[in-house]
Amino acid sequence: MAFLELNDIHKSYFLGKEEFPVLNGIDLQLDRGEFVSILGESGGGKSTLMNIIGGLDRKFTGQVKVDGRQLDHTKEKQLDNYRRGTIGYIYQSYNLISHLNIVENVLVSLDMTTLKGSQRKERAIALLKKVGLGDHLKKRPSQLSGGQKQRVAIARALASDPEIIIADEPTGALDSRNTAEVLKLLDQIAAEGKLVITVTHSQEVANYGTRIVHLTDGQIDGDTRLKPAYPVPQEDQSEFRARPLSAGASYKNAFKHLTFTFWRNSLIMLGTAIGLFAVLLFSGLGNGVNAFIENQINSMVNPNSVTVFKNPTGKKMSSTELQQSMQQFANDPSKLLLTDDQIDHLRDLKHVNKVEPGYQLSTYTVSYNKKNSSGSGIQTWTKAFSDNTIKTGHKPGDNEIVINKNQAIALTSAKNYKKLQGKTVQLTMQWINKKNQPIQITGKLKVVGFSDNAQALAAATNYHTMRQLIEKKNGVTKANYVSVNVTNSIYVKQVAKKIQNLKDNNKYTYGAITVGDILDTINQYVQIAAIVLSAIAGISLVVSALMIIVTMYMSVAERTKEIGILRALGERKKDIRRLFTAESILIGLFSAALALLLAYGFSSLLNHILYKIVKFNIVQISAANIISTVIIALVISFIAALLPARRASRLNPIDALSAD
C-alpha cells in the first residue's frame, strides 16, 4: 500500500457559469523514499494538484489517502492538523516572513510542536546549519541571496519533521550552482525516508529525482521510474509531535511584528495614550477634589456627629429631602421645635455618648463701634464642630461668641481684625415667642475667636447663652436641632438610620444628617463633573479606535502572503485572528503604559503648583483608576481589531500565497 494515494481527482474552475476543467481524473500512488517530479507545462494543473495534496485546496472531487486513511477535505480542522504534522512546503518565491530573522522563520513551524522553547531553538539552529547557513543566523531574509533564502525555506519545511515535502518550482529563481545545491538537499531528504514531491517544468530538474510524473491538460500522460526509491529507515518514535499553536506563541509573534513596525504604530499609541491620559487625569482630579472637600469638612466638622432635626412631615425622608423640607418650613419655625422628651429619647440610643440640644437661627447681625455686619446661620456650639473650625481664639463659653473672620474685618479692618478678640459686640437675632410671633433677640457678648469658613460656621455661642437671651425676651426655649455624638465613626450611619426610623403615633419623628450625607451629595456632583469631562476626553478614544481599525486593515493587506504562509504551515483561522487581536491588544497595553507615565508626570506637576495654594494634592490617581484605564485600553484595542482579524482569518490560503 502506497503512503499517498490519489484516486479519480477532478477539479474545475468557473467563470460565471462557464466551467474550465483543470484536473481530469488523476490517479497516483506515491511512497516515502521517493523524489517525485511532477513535470509539465504551465497551466497543466501541476500547482493545483500540489494544493490538493498539501491540503490547501478543498473544492474538488475524488479521494486522497495518507498512510491508508482518507483525508476529508470538507473538515477544516483535519486539514489544519494534516498540514501542521504531515506536510512541509518549499516555494519558488521562498515565502519567508520578512520581519523575522531566519531562526525565527524556522521557529514559526516549530512553535506548533511539543518541543520546549530551548529545544525548538536548538532544532532550528541545527537545521539551518544542516543546510549551510550556520554563519547567517541573525540575518533577515532581505539580507540573503536567493539560494540562501531557499535553504531557509527547506529548513523550515523540515522543522516539524513532516513525512511529505512539497517543493513548488524550488529552483525556478536560482542560478545553476544554487539549483544543484538545492536539488542535492532535496535528494538527501528523500534518502532520509521522506516523500519529496517537486513541481517543475524543467526536464533537467525532473531528471534529478527518482521518478517523473508527466502532467498534460490535467491528466497523467507519463509515469517514468528513473531509479529505485530510497529505502525507508526503520520506524522510530519521533521525540516530538505536532500540536496547535499556543496563545503564548501567538502573542510572542505579535510582539515581534509590533516591535518591527513600532515607529509606524507609535503615533497610534500616542493618540490612544493621550485619550487614556485625559480620562485618567480627570478621574484622579475627581478623587482629589472629593478628598479635599472631605478633608476640609472633617477638619471643621466632627465626623462622629449626627445632626438631628424635627421631621415636620411625619414621613420618612432622606437627608436631601429633609433639608428641602426645612427650607419649606423656614417661615414657620414652630414646626421644627423639639420637646424635652424627644431629646431625652435620643439619649437612650446604643453607641451614643452625648446628646446636645441647640439652636440654629437663619439670620443675625453683629454690631461694634456703630458698624454692623449681617450673617446667615448662627448656632450653638456643640461637639459637631472640630477644634480646627476656630482658626484664632477658642470655642465660646457663657456670654461669648465666635464670629467669622470676614465679619471681623467688616467691623474693623483687614489689618486690625484680630484686635476685636476680647471686645464686646452687640448680637441681634430673629426668633419666635410662645404665640409663634416673630421677636428680636439681642445681647452683648464677648468675641473669643474667629472662624475662616463662613459656610461651615458663620457665628456661634454656647447653648446656655442662647437660651438665656431667648428667655429674656420671652421667646420659645425649645431647641430646634440636636447634636448627637456617636462613640465611633463606624456606627454613625447605623445610628443615623435608627434615628430616622423612630416613630411617634405612627409618624416618623426625626430627620438626621451626617457628614457622610453632606459628602455624598457633594461627591455626587464632583463625580458627575468628572464623568462628563472623562466622556469628552473619551471622544479621542473613539478616534484612536478608528485609527487602530485602519492600521489593522492595512496590516492585513500588507501581510496577506504571511497569512497564506502561516495557514500553509498549519495555523488555524483561530490562530490568525489571535495574531491580529494580540498585536492590537499590545498596542493598547503600550498606550496604557504611556498614558500612566503622562498622567503621573502631569499630576505631579499640577500637585506641585496647586499645593502652594491649597496645601493639598488635588490630583489623586487610585489603583482603581489605573486598572480601569488598562481595561479600557484593552477593550478598545480588542474591539477595534475584531473585524480586521476576522477578515484575515477568512482569507483563502491559496489566494493569500499568490498575493504580491
Solvent accessible surface area in square Angstrom, and as a share of the most:
residue,aa,sasa,rsa
1,M,177,0.79
2,A,18,0.14
3,F,8,0.03
4,L,0,0.00
5,E,30,0.13
6,L,0,0.00
7,N,41,0.21
8,D,78,0.40
9,I,0,0.00
10,H,77,0.34
11,K,15,0.06
12,S,29,0.19
13,Y,105,0.40
14,F,128,0.53
15,L,133,0.66
16,G,72,0.69
17,K,204,0.87
18,E,102,0.46
19,E,89,0.40
20,F,90,0.37
21,P,81,0.51
22,V,26,0.15
23,L,1,0.01
24,N,50,0.25
25,G,26,0.25
26,I,1,0.00
27,D,84,0.43
28,L,4,0.02
29,Q,85,0.38
30,L,1,0.00
31,D,58,0.30
32,R,53,0.19
33,G,0,0.00
34,E,4,0.02
35,F,0,0.00
36,V,0,0.00
37,S,0,0.00
38,I,0,0.00
39,L,12,0.06
40,G,2,0.02
41,E,133,0.60
42,S,102,0.66
43,G,80,0.77
44,G,6,0.06
45,G,6,0.06
46,K,14,0.06
47,S,56,0.36
48,T,12,0.07
49,L,0,0.00
50,M,4,0.02
51,N,28,0.14
52,I,0,0.00
53,I,0,0.00
54,G,0,0.00
55,G,0,0.00
56,L,9,0.04
57,D,9,0.05
58,R,96,0.35
59,K,167,0.71
60,F,37,0.15
61,T,87,0.50
62,G,37,0.36
63,Q,72,0.32
64,V,1,0.01
65,K,61,0.26
66,V,15,0.08
67,D,66,0.34
68,G,35,0.33
69,R,169,0.62
70,Q,98,0.44
71,L,16,0.08
72,D,43,0.22
73,H,12,0.05
74,T,105,0.61
75,K,113,0.48
76,E,46,0.21
77,K,155,0.66
78,Q,60,0.27
79,L,1,0.01
80,D,5,0.03
81,N,68,0.35
82,Y,14,0.05
83,R,7,0.03
84,R,10,0.04
85,G,25,0.24
86,T,20,0.11
87,I,7,0.03
88,G,3,0.02
89,Y,8,0.03
90,I,0,0.00
91,Y,22,0.08
92,Q,75,0.33
93,S,67,0.43
94,Y,30,0.11
95,N,7,0.04
96,L,24,0.12
97,I,6,0.03
98,S,76,0.49
99,H,14,0.06
100,L,6,0.03
101,N,35,0.18
102,I,0,0.00
103,V,12,0.07
104,E,39,0.18
105,N,0,0.00
106,V,0,0.00
107,L,24,0.12
108,V,6,0.03
109,S,7,0.04
110,L,0,0.00
111,D,16,0.08
112,M,2,0.01
113,T,0,0.00
114,T,46,0.27
115,L,12,0.06
116,K,146,0.62
117,G,43,0.41
118,S,77,0.49
119,Q,82,0.37
120,R,42,0.15
121,K,111,0.47
122,E,118,0.53
123,R,59,0.21
124,A,0,0.00
125,I,44,0.22
126,A,58,0.45
127,L,15,0.07
128,L,0,0.00
129,K,119,0.50
130,K,99,0.42
131,V,6,0.03
132,G,47,0.45
133,L,1,0.01
134,G,28,0.27
135,D,137,0.71
136,H,39,0.18
137,L,38,0.19
138,K,185,0.78
139,K,71,0.30
140,R,91,0.33
141,P,10,0.07
142,S,98,0.63
143,Q,113,0.50
144,L,15,0.07
145,S,60,0.38
146,G,27,0.26
147,G,2,0.02
148,Q,46,0.21
149,K,47,0.20
150,Q,0,0.00
151,R,41,0.15
152,V,0,0.00
153,A,0,0.00
154,I,0,0.00
155,A,0,0.00
156,R,3,0.01
157,A,2,0.02
158,L,11,0.05
159,A,0,0.00
160,S,13,0.08
161,D,54,0.28
162,P,0,0.00
163,E,62,0.28
164,I,0,0.00
165,I,0,0.00
166,I,0,0.00
167,A,0,0.00
168,D,36,0.18
169,E,26,0.12
170,P,1,0.01
171,T,14,0.08
172,G,42,0.40
173,A,63,0.49
174,L,25,0.12
175,D,84,0.44
176,S,97,0.63
177,R,155,0.56
178,N,19,0.10
179,T,23,0.13
180,A,54,0.42
181,E,49,0.22
182,V,1,0.01
183,L,8,0.04
184,K,117,0.49
185,L,22,0.11
186,L,0,0.00
187,D,26,0.14
188,Q,74,0.33
189,I,4,0.02
190,A,0,0.00
191,A,44,0.34
192,E,79,0.35
193,G,7,0.06
194,K,29,0.12
195,L,0,0.00
196,V,0,0.00
197,I,0,0.00
198,T,0,0.00
199,V,1,0.01
200,T,3,0.02
201,H,105,0.47
202,S,36,0.23
203,Q,94,0.42
204,E,142,0.64
205,V,9,0.05
206,A,0,0.00
207,N,81,0.41
208,Y,83,0.32
209,G,1,0.01
210,T,0,0.00
211,R,24,0.09
212,I,12,0.06
213,V,0,0.00
214,H,62,0.28
215,L,1,0.00
216,T,56,0.32
217,D,111,0.57
218,G,0,0.00
219,Q,99,0.44
220,I,51,0.26
221,D,90,0.47
222,G,25,0.24
223,D,77,0.40
224,T,70,0.41
225,R,124,0.45
226,L,72,0.36
227,K,79,0.33
228,P,110,0.69
229,A,40,0.31
230,Y,51,0.19
231,P,111,0.70
232,V,64,0.37
233,P,73,0.46
234,Q,167,0.74
235,E,124,0.55
236,D,122,0.63
237,Q,176,0.78
238,S,49,0.32
239,E,143,0.64
240,F,18,0.07
241,R,175,0.64
242,A,33,0.25
243,R,93,0.34
244,P,60,0.38
245,L,6,0.03
246,S,44,0.29
247,A,47,0.37
248,G,53,0.51
249,A,12,0.09
250,S,1,0.01
251,Y,80,0.30
252,K,120,0.51
253,N,18,0.09
254,A,0,0.00
255,F,92,0.38
256,K,39,0.17
257,H,9,0.04
258,L,0,0.00
259,T,66,0.38
260,F,101,0.42
261,T,19,0.11
262,F,62,0.26
263,W,205,0.72
264,R,101,0.37
265,N,1,0.00
266,S,28,0.18
267,L,129,0.64
268,I,14,0.07
269,M,8,0.03
270,L,77,0.38
271,G,23,0.22
272,T,2,0.01
273,A,0,0.00
274,I,87,0.44
275,G,0,0.00
276,L,0,0.00
277,F,37,0.15
278,A,21,0.16
279,V,19,0.11
280,L,2,0.01
281,L,20,0.10
282,F,53,0.22
283,S,30,0.19
284,G,0,0.00
285,L,52,0.26
286,G,7,0.07
287,N,48,0.25
288,G,0,0.00
289,V,42,0.24
290,N,19,0.10
291,A,28,0.21
292,F,46,0.19
293,I,36,0.18
294,E,72,0.32
295,N,71,0.36
296,Q,66,0.29
297,I,24,0.12
298,N,48,0.25
299,S,29,0.19
300,M,13,0.06
301,V,30,0.17
302,N,28,0.14
303,P,59,0.37
304,N,33,0.17
305,S,4,0.03
306,V,0,0.00
307,T,29,0.17
308,V,0,0.00
309,F,12,0.05
310,K,48,0.20
311,N,7,0.04
312,P,28,0.18
313,T,57,0.33
314,G,12,0.12
315,K,145,0.61
316,K,109,0.46
317,M,27,0.12
318,S,57,0.37
319,S,16,0.10
320,T,65,0.38
321,E,83,0.37
322,L,1,0.00
323,Q,73,0.33
324,Q,109,0.48
325,S,8,0.05
326,M,38,0.17
327,Q,138,0.61
328,Q,135,0.60
329,F,41,0.17
330,A,64,0.49
331,N,151,0.77
332,D,42,0.22
333,P,30,0.19
334,S,41,0.26
335,K,101,0.43
336,L,17,0.08
337,L,18,0.09
338,L,1,0.01
339,T,51,0.29
340,D,102,0.53
341,D,114,0.59
342,Q,29,0.13
343,I,8,0.04
344,D,66,0.34
345,H,83,0.37
346,L,0,0.00
347,R,116,0.42
348,D,117,0.60
349,L,20,0.10
350,K,156,0.66
351,H,42,0.19
352,V,22,0.13
353,N,93,0.47
354,K,88,0.37
355,V,12,0.07
356,E,33,0.15
357,P,25,0.16
358,G,0,0.00
359,Y,0,0.00
360,Q,56,0.25
361,L,6,0.03
362,S,84,0.54
363,T,72,0.42
364,Y,6,0.02
365,T,37,0.21
366,V,0,0.00
367,S,27,0.17
368,Y,41,0.16
369,N,111,0.57
370,K,207,0.88
371,K,98,0.42
372,N,106,0.55
373,S,12,0.08
374,S,88,0.57
375,G,19,0.18
376,S,89,0.58
377,G,30,0.29
378,I,1,0.00
379,Q,29,0.13
380,T,0,0.00
381,W,30,0.11
382,T,4,0.02
383,K,89,0.38
384,A,11,0.09
385,F,19,0.08
386,S,22,0.14
387,D,122,0.63
388,N,84,0.43
389,T,2,0.01
390,I,17,0.09
391,K,106,0.45
392,T,37,0.22
393,G,40,0.38
394,H,97,0.43
395,K,118,0.50
396,P,8,0.05
397,G,26,0.25
398,D,81,0.42
399,N,80,0.41
400,E,30,0.13
401,I,0,0.00
402,V,0,0.00
403,I,0,0.00
404,N,4,0.02
405,K,69,0.29
406,N,96,0.49
407,Q,12,0.05
408,A,0,0.00
409,I,52,0.27
410,A,59,0.45
411,L,4,0.02
412,T,37,0.22
413,S,41,0.27
414,A,72,0.56
415,K,184,0.78
416,N,61,0.31
417,Y,25,0.10
418,K,117,0.49
419,K,143,0.61
420,L,1,0.01
421,Q,66,0.30
422,G,44,0.42
423,K,93,0.39
424,T,75,0.43
425,V,2,0.01
426,Q,53,0.23
427,L,0,0.00
428,T,28,0.16
429,M,1,0.00
430,Q,91,0.41
431,W,13,0.04
432,I,10,0.05
433,N,27,0.14
434,K,166,0.70
435,K,161,0.68
436,N,69,0.35
437,Q,96,0.43
438,P,112,0.70
439,I,34,0.17
440,Q,97,0.43
441,I,0,0.00
442,T,41,0.24
443,G,10,0.10
444,K,143,0.61
445,L,2,0.01
446,K,85,0.36
447,V,0,0.00
448,V,6,0.03
449,G,0,0.00
450,F,3,0.01
451,S,0,0.00
452,D,72,0.37
453,N,55,0.28
454,A,55,0.43
455,Q,178,0.79
456,A,25,0.20
457,L,3,0.02
458,A,10,0.07
459,A,0,0.00
460,A,0,0.00
461,T,0,0.00
462,N,25,0.13
463,Y,59,0.22
464,H,93,0.42
465,T,1,0.00
466,M,0,0.00
467,R,81,0.30
468,Q,71,0.32
469,L,10,0.05
470,I,0,0.00
471,E,85,0.38
472,K,151,0.64
473,K,92,0.39
474,N,114,0.58
475,G,1,0.01
476,V,17,0.10
477,T,31,0.18
478,K,95,0.40
479,A,2,0.02
480,N,16,0.08
481,Y,2,0.01
482,V,0,0.00
483,S,1,0.01
484,V,0,0.00
485,N,10,0.05
486,V,1,0.00
487,T,70,0.41
488,N,65,0.33
489,S,61,0.39
490,I,128,0.65
491,Y,63,0.24
492,V,10,0.06
493,K,142,0.60
494,Q,102,0.45
495,V,6,0.03
496,A,8,0.06
497,K,128,0.54
498,K,110,0.47
499,I,0,0.00
500,Q,33,0.14
501,N,57,0.29
502,L,23,0.12
503,K,109,0.46
504,D,78,0.40
505,N,131,0.67
506,N,140,0.72
507,K,125,0.53
508,Y,49,0.19
509,T,9,0.05
510,Y,4,0.02
511,G,4,0.03
512,A,0,0.00
513,I,17,0.08
514,T,7,0.04
515,V,9,0.05
516,G,24,0.23
517,D,36,0.19
518,I,65,0.33
519,L,14,0.07
520,D,78,0.40
521,T,46,0.26
522,I,52,0.26
523,N,27,0.14
524,Q,103,0.46
525,Y,142,0.54
526,V,24,0.14
527,Q,94,0.42
528,I,89,0.45
529,A,51,0.40
530,A,15,0.11
531,I,116,0.59
532,V,76,0.44
533,L,71,0.35
534,S,19,0.13
535,A,63,0.49
536,I,104,0.53
537,A,13,0.10
538,G,18,0.17
539,I,111,0.56
540,S,40,0.26
541,L,12,0.06
542,V,92,0.53
543,V,78,0.45
544,S,2,0.01
545,A,20,0.15
546,L,103,0.51
547,M,67,0.30
548,I,1,0.00
549,I,47,0.24
550,V,86,0.49
551,T,13,0.07
552,M,1,0.00
553,Y,79,0.30
554,M,95,0.42
555,S,1,0.01
556,V,0,0.00
557,A,67,0.52
558,E,103,0.46
559,R,12,0.04
560,T,23,0.13
561,K,57,0.24
562,E,20,0.09
563,I,1,0.01
564,G,0,0.00
565,I,3,0.02
566,L,7,0.04
567,R,11,0.04
568,A,1,0.01
569,L,15,0.07
570,G,0,0.00
571,E,3,0.01
572,R,53,0.20
573,K,67,0.28
574,K,100,0.42
575,D,0,0.00
576,I,0,0.00
577,R,97,0.35
578,R,45,0.16
579,L,7,0.03
580,F,0,0.00
581,T,13,0.08
582,A,0,0.00
583,E,2,0.01
584,S,0,0.00
585,I,27,0.14
586,L,24,0.12
587,I,0,0.00
588,G,0,0.00
589,L,74,0.37
590,F,71,0.29
591,S,0,0.00
592,A,2,0.02
593,A,51,0.39
594,L,59,0.29
595,A,0,0.00
596,L,37,0.18
597,L,129,0.64
598,L,66,0.33
599,A,0,0.00
600,Y,102,0.39
601,G,45,0.43
602,F,88,0.37
603,S,7,0.04
604,S,68,0.44
605,L,102,0.51
606,L,45,0.22
607,N,21,0.11
608,H,117,0.52
609,I,88,0.45
610,L,47,0.24
611,Y,104,0.39
612,K,141,0.60
613,I,128,0.65
614,V,50,0.29
615,K,137,0.58
616,F,34,0.14
617,N,75,0.39
618,I,18,0.09
619,V,6,0.03
620,Q,65,0.29
621,I,27,0.14
622,S,45,0.29
623,A,69,0.54
624,A,64,0.50
625,N,24,0.12
626,I,43,0.22
627,I,103,0.52
628,S,54,0.35
629,T,3,0.02
630,V,40,0.23
631,I,92,0.47
632,I,58,0.29
633,A,2,0.01
634,L,54,0.27
635,V,71,0.41
636,I,31,0.16
637,S,1,0.00
638,F,86,0.36
639,I,103,0.52
640,A,2,0.02
641,A,0,0.00
642,L,79,0.39
643,L,111,0.55
644,P,0,0.00
645,A,1,0.01
646,R,127,0.46
647,R,113,0.41
648,A,0,0.00
649,S,1,0.01
650,R,149,0.54
651,L,39,0.20
652,N,74,0.38
653,P,17,0.10
654,I,46,0.23
655,D,91,0.47
656,A,1,0.01
657,L,21,0.10
658,S,84,0.54
659,A,28,0.22
660,D,184,0.95
